[in-house]
Structures are given as structure tokens and as C-alpha cells.
Amino acid sequence: GAGVSQSPSNKVTEKGKDVELRCDPISGHTALYWYRQRLGQGLEFLIYFQGNSAPDKSGLPSDRFSAERTGESVSTLTIQRTQQEDSAVYLCASSLGPTSGRSPYNEQFFGPGTRLTVL
Amino acid sequence: GDSVTQMEGPVTLSEEAFLTINCTYTATGYPSLFWYVQYPGEGLQLLLKATKADDKGSNKGFEATYRKETTSFHLEKGSVQVSDSAVYFCALTSPRTGNQFYFGTGTSLTVIP
């Protein structure tokens, strides 16, 4: 079956422009996560959606970052007025979530990421 | 808060050498622990996991044991191959973190023939 997909795979933009990054999770996965991975660094948690609950936005670095998810489907991460320090790979992951019944801690499946370069 | 501290790299080993990548964690309660691997040009994928103390996760010749007394989850492999060259991430999650995952900074491994 299809895995997590992300688009675009690469995005080059100018400082100050807005960008939208898209994530299509695995069908049936109620949990969706966004991470940022700067060059040579680990994963930085950004935001977590679980079903219809209010998202955990505690990792968003500034109010220029926002994310939406419609139900248990596609999610969009928006970065407004991009800055050079926003340059990174943005990773999306989905999982069955904690209520699957099979395991309280389900495996996250990662997409290939979107490489964002802000000039 | 909960966190993971991972051995810094990069690590370079000869083929068939023994590998250890250290990972220690800080968490309240009883987290689940994971190792993810990122092969060159690919996305992260789960390598192994352990959900309670003394559990041993294993996959593809890699092993890690959940040690609550030392709050560690070190990754080991007895004989590495060139194809094991990748970046390895230790991670944890628990209900107390709202099922949020916390990842280490990653350890780059290069295995040379």
C-alpha cells in the first residue's frame, strides 16, 4: 500500500515569501506529526494532530508557522514570510495513534520529506 | 521534560566490526523506546523498539535492551556491513508526553569495506 507522501520534494523560495508544504498520511492513520530537520541535526518536533482533538502546537517555533489538517486526511504546513533559518527538511509522519488497541505506542511512518531552501 | 541524549558521531567502522551507539533518556513514568534509521536518500524507518523495562528489541542483526536502572537503550550490532551505513536516531514516547515523540540528534555511521 501507499506510504506517507509529501509534496513538493524540493522547494526553493525567496526570503519573505510564504510556502505551503503538503503531507498525505497513510489511510486510516489518525495521528500525524510534523518535524523539522536542519542540516546535520536531529528531528525537531513541530506539531501533532490526533484525530479530531485539538492539535499539539507546542513545537511551532514562531507564529509564522501554522498547520492544518482536515479530519484524518491531508495536512498542510504553512510558513509565512520565510527566513533563511527556515531552510531545512520538513518531515511528516503518521501512525495509527494511541487508540488503535493493538499497541499503546504505534510506529510512526515517515514521508520522504520536503527540502526547503530559503534564499 | 522528557528527552533523549544520543552519542555524537560521526562513527566510522570497518566491515565486520562491533557497533555500539549509546542512547540515554530522561522521562517520567514508563516510556517506550525506539531506534529509527535513515539510509542515504531515504526517509526514516523504524529499526526496533521496546515498550517496557528489560525488553530487547531486535531487527536486522541490531539489538537494544531497555535498561530502566541506567535509563539507557544502547544500539548494538556484532558485525556491521557496508549496507548499515546510515544515520541512526534514538527516540521515546509515552502517554505522559501526549504520545509526542522525542528524537535524539542522530548518529551517522559509515562502514568501510
Interface residues (C-beta under 8 A of the other chain):
Chain A: V4 A31 Y33 Y35 Q41 G42 L43 F45 Y48 Q50 D56 S58 L91 A93 G97 P98 S103 P104 Y105 E107 Q108 F109 F110 G111 P112 G113
Chain B: Q6 S32 F34 Y36 E42 G43 L44 Q45 L46 K49 T51 F89 T93 S94 P95 G98 N99 Q100 F101 Y102 F103 G104 T105 G106
